[in-house]
């Protein structure tokens, strides 16, 4: 994997999402788009360094370019975790400064770190010094009663001084008290203009926009407006074909035909066979495939067959083929 693969791929990325963007999800997304940058779920530095949970770093070679997102606030521990991520072969190490969940706050990492830009800069510098892979940051525009116009430029100045050259900004505040993590993804208003202004203030910083982007057309508009990248979250999970099938052509200018969800289902079958042969269960993979045909005739039957059958003993590729037949018959 070329050293510069992740920055080029960051023109479009799929957000790190807890309980969703595991290795099976990423394998599926890579079949849909060869170019898009993929992210792991957040992995906490203590889990790797103190807990020895190195299985959390497992991924398939086919997933590249793929980034590891870390959570933590101890510079030394994050440096060790980043080193482990680099040794595992990730193309980027990303620091989470955006997650507002109570569990993350109690560990003094995630969005609460927007209040401590100097500490974030120290963490980034330690991670950069510890290993050769690029270190990036995913942040919010601010938290609670902070004024984003003041705190975001200060925050970015700190991490740039520490050596960070790429950042993804979720264009919403996070409210650490009073809103659930789900509400924090919807209720605080989006401020895309502020993110665009940050590009003007930091022209050499690669800035990706995150939050509220649900179509490739929106992603194109942000790129044409001067930003360097766009990160798509829930839309890429729930309607992956809508976001990813045309991404290589539309966003990256690649030649060749767009991928199709039907072809991707067939391409998943050998992967499913391998997973089952190693003792895995079908639903561990197919739960990420439920939205492949969103909006298409037969999509409801596709979802129903997989949802009801994939957890049953002995379920395998034949069930996936049965579900796919509902799509082809409805076409």
C-alpha positions in Angstrom: 0.0 0.0 0.0 1.5 3.3 -1.1 2.3 5.8 1.7 0.0 8.4 0.2 -3.1 6.1 -0.3 -5.1 7.5 2.6 -4.9 11.2 1.8 -6.0 10.6 -1.8 -8.8 8.2 -0.6 -9.9 10.8 2.0 -11.7 12.7 -0.8 -14.6 10.4 0.2 -14.6 8.3 3.4 -17.1 6.2 5.4 -17.2 7.4 9.0 -16.1 5.2 12.0 -19.4 4.0 13.6 -19.6 2.0 16.7 -21.1 -1.5 16.3 -21.4 -0.9 12.5 -18.1 -0.5 10.7 -16.5 -3.7 11.8 -14.3 -5.8 9.5 -17.2 -7.5 7.7 -18.9 -4.1 7.0 -15.6 -2.7 5.6 -15.1 -5.8 3.4 -18.5 -5.2 1.9 -17.9 -1.5 1.5 -14.6 -2.1 -0.3 -16.4 -4.3 -2.9 -18.8 -1.4 -3.5 -16.0 1.1 -3.9 -12.3 0.5 -4.5 -11.2 4.0 -3.8 -13.2 5.3 -0.7 -11.3 5.5 2.6 -12.7 3.2 5.2 -12.5 3.5 9.0 -12.6 1.0 11.9 -15.0 1.4 14.8 -13.3 3.4 17.5 -10.8 1.2 19.4 -9.7 2.6 22.8 -6.0 2.9 23.5 -6.4 1.3 27.0 -8.0 -1.8 25.4 -5.0 -2.3 23.2 -2.2 -1.3 25.6 -3.5 -2.4 29.0 -6.0 -5.0 27.9 -4.0 -6.6 25.2 -7.0 -6.8 22.9 -5.0 -7.0 19.7 -7.8 -8.9 18.0 -9.5 -5.5 17.7 -6.9 -4.6 15.1 -7.6 -7.6 12.8 -8.6 -6.7 9.2 -8.5 -8.1 5.7 -5.8 -7.0 3.3 -8.6 -6.3 0.8 -9.9 -3.5 3.0 -7.1 -1.0 2.2 -7.0 1.9 2.3 -8.3 1.6 5.8 -7.8 3.8 8.9 -7.7 2.9 12.6 -9.6 5.2 14.9 -8.3 5.4 18.4 -9.9 6.8 21.6 -7.8 8.0 24.5 -6.3 11.0 26.2 -3.0 9.7 27.6 -0.2 10.7 25.2 2.1 7.8 26.1 -0.7 5.2 25.9 -2.0 6.6 22.6 1.6 6.5 21.2 1.8 2.8 22.1 -1.6 2.2 20.6 -0.7 4.0 17.4 2.5 1.9 17.1 0.4 -1.2 17.4 -1.9 0.1 14.7 1.0 0.9 12.4 2.4 -2.6 13.0 -1.0 -4.1 12.1 -0.7 -2.3 8.7 -3.3 0.5 8.9 -2.9 3.4 6.4 -3.9 6.1 8.9 -4.2 6.5 12.7 -7.1 8.8 13.6 -7.8 10.3 17.0 -11.4 10.5 18.1 -12.3 14.0 19.4 -15.9 13.9 18.5 -17.8 11.1 20.2 -20.2 12.5 22.9 -21.2 9.2 24.6 -21.2 9.0 28.4 -18.8 6.0 28.3 -16.4 8.0 26.2 -16.6 11.0 28.5 -15.9 8.9 31.6 -12.7 7.8 29.9 -11.8 11.5 29.2 -11.7 11.2 25.5 -13.9 11.9 22.6 -15.7 15.2 22.2 -14.9 16.3 25.8 -11.3 16.8 24.5 -12.5 19.8 22.5 -12.1 21.6 25.9 -8.4 20.6 26.0 -6.7 21.5 22.7 -3.2 21.5 24.3 -3.7 18.0 25.5 -5.0 16.9 22.1 -1.9 18.4 20.5 0.4 16.6 23.0 -1.4 13.3 22.2 -1.0 13.9 18.4 2.6 14.8 18.7 3.3 11.6 20.7 1.5 9.5 18.2 3.3 11.0 15.3 6.7 10.5 17.0 6.0 6.9 17.8 5.4 5.5 14.4 5.5 6.2 10.6 1.8 6.3 9.7 0.0 9.6 9.3 -2.0 10.7 12.3 -5.3 12.6 11.8 -8.0 14.0 14.0 -11.8 13.8 13.8 -13.5 16.5 15.9 -16.6 18.6 16.4 -16.9 22.4 16.0 -17.2 22.7 19.8 -19.0 21.4 22.8 -21.6 22.8 25.2 -21.5 26.6 25.6 -18.2 27.0 23.6 -18.3 29.5 20.8 -17.2 27.5 17.7 -16.0 30.7 16.0 -13.4 31.0 18.7 -12.6 27.5 19.9 -12.4 25.7 16.5 -9.6 27.9 15.0 -7.7 27.6 18.3 -8.2 23.8 18.3 -7.0 23.5 14.7 -4.0 25.7 15.4 -2.9 23.5 18.2 -3.1 20.2 16.3 -1.5 21.7 13.2 1.4 22.9 15.3 1.7 19.3 16.6 2.2 18.0 13.0 -1.4 17.1 12.0 -2.0 17.7 8.3 -5.5 16.2 7.9 -8.7 16.7 10.0 -12.3 15.7 9.7 -14.8 18.1 11.2 -18.3 17.1 12.2 -20.0 20.4 11.6 -22.1 20.2 14.7 -21.5 21.0 18.3 -21.7 18.2 20.8 -23.8 18.7 24.0 -22.1 16.6 26.7 -25.1 16.9 29.0 -28.7 16.7 28.1 -28.5 15.0 24.7 -27.9 11.3 23.9 -25.3 10.3 21.4 -28.1 9.7 18.9 -29.6 13.2 19.5 -26.1 14.7 19.2 -26.0 13.4 15.6 -29.3 15.2 14.7 -30.3 18.1 17.1 -27.4 20.5 17.2 -27.5 22.6 14.0 -25.0 22.0 11.2 -22.6 24.9 10.4 -21.0 24.0 7.0 -20.1 27.7 6.5 -17.8 27.6 9.5 -16.0 24.5 8.2 -15.5 26.3 4.9 -14.1 29.3 6.7 -11.6 27.0 8.5 -10.3 26.0 5.1 -9.7 29.7 4.4 -7.8 30.1 7.7 -5.8 26.9 7.2 -5.3 26.5 3.5 -2.6 23.8 3.9 -4.7 21.7 6.2 -6.6 18.8 4.5 -10.2 19.4 5.8 -13.0 16.8 5.4 -16.6 17.7 6.1 -18.7 15.3 8.2 -22.3 15.5 9.3 -25.6 15.4 7.5 -24.2 14.3 4.1 -26.6 11.8 2.6 -25.9 11.8 -1.1 -23.0 11.9 -3.6 -24.4 15.1 -5.0 -23.9 16.8 -1.5 -20.4 15.4 -1.3 -19.6 16.8 -4.8 -20.9 20.2 -3.8 -18.7 20.3 -0.7 -15.7 19.3 -2.7 -16.5 21.9 -5.5 -16.9 24.4 -2.7 -13.2 24.1 -1.8 -13.1 21.3 0.9 -10.6 18.5 0.5 -12.8 15.6 1.5 -16.2 14.4 2.7 -17.0 11.8 5.3 -20.4 10.0 5.1 -21.8 8.2 8.0 -25.3 6.6 8.4 -26.3 7.0 4.8 -23.3 4.9 3.7 -24.4 2.2 6.1 -28.1 2.2 5.5 -28.0 2.8 1.7 -24.5 1.7 0.8 -25.1 1.2 -2.9 -26.5 4.8 -3.2 -23.3 6.3 -1.8 -20.6 3.8 -2.9 -21.5 2.2 -6.2 -20.8 5.3 -8.2 -18.2 6.9 -5.9 -15.1 5.8 -7.8 -16.4 7.4 -11.0 -18.2 10.4 -9.5 -15.8 11.4 -6.7 -12.5 10.0 -7.9 -12.8 10.2 -11.7 -12.1 6.5 -12.2 -12.9 4.8 -15.4 -14.9 1.6 -15.8 -18.4 0.7 -14.9 -20.0 1.4 -11.5 -20.3 -1.5 -9.1 -23.7 -3.1 -8.6 -25.2 -4.5 -5.4 -26.1 -7.8 -7.2 -22.4 -8.4 -8.3 -21.2 -7.5 -4.8 -23.5 -10.1 -3.2 -22.0 -12.7 -5.4 -18.5 -11.5 -4.5 -19.4 -11.7 -0.8 -20.2 -15.4 -1.0 -16.6 -16.7 -0.9 -15.9 -14.4 2.0 -19.0 -15.7 3.8 -17.8 -19.3 3.2 -14.5 -18.6 4.7 -16.1 -16.9 7.7 -18.4 -19.9 8.3 -15.5 -22.4 7.9 -13.7 -20.5 10.8 -16.7 -20.9 13.1 -18.4 -17.6 12.4 -22.1 -17.0 11.9 -23.9 -15.8 8.8 -25.7 -12.9 10.5 -22.4 -11.4 11.6 -21.9 -10.5 8.0 -25.4 -10.2 6.5 -26.5 -7.7 9.1 -24.4 -5.2 7.2 -25.9 -6.2 3.9 -29.6 -5.4 4.7 -29.6 -2.0 3.1 -27.9 -3.0 -0.1 -31.1 -2.8 -2.2 -32.7 0.1 -0.3 -35.5 1.6 -2.4 -35.4 -1.3 -4.9 -38.3 -3.7 -5.7 -37.9 -6.8 -3.6 -35.8 -5.0 -0.9 -38.3 -5.7 1.9 -38.2 -9.5 1.1 -34.4 -9.4 0.9 -34.2 -7.8 4.4 -36.9 -10.2 5.8 -35.2 -13.4 4.6 -31.8 -12.4 5.9 -33.1 -10.9 9.2 -35.2 -14.0 10.0 -32.9 -16.7 8.7 -29.3 -15.6 9.1 -29.1 -16.4 12.8 -30.5 -19.9 12.3 -28.2 -22.9 12.7 -26.7 -24.0 9.4 -27.6 -20.7 7.6 -25.1 -20.0 4.8 -24.7 -18.8 1.2 -27.9 -20.6 0.1 -29.9 -18.2 2.2 -28.2 -15.2 0.7 -29.0 -16.6 -2.8 -32.6 -17.2 -1.8 -32.8 -13.5 -0.6 -31.2 -12.3 -3.8 -33.7 -14.2 -5.9 -36.4 -11.8 -4.4 -34.5 -8.9 -6.0 -34.0 -10.6 -9.4 -37.6 -11.8 -9.6 -38.9 -8.3 -8.7 -36.8 -6.6 -11.4 
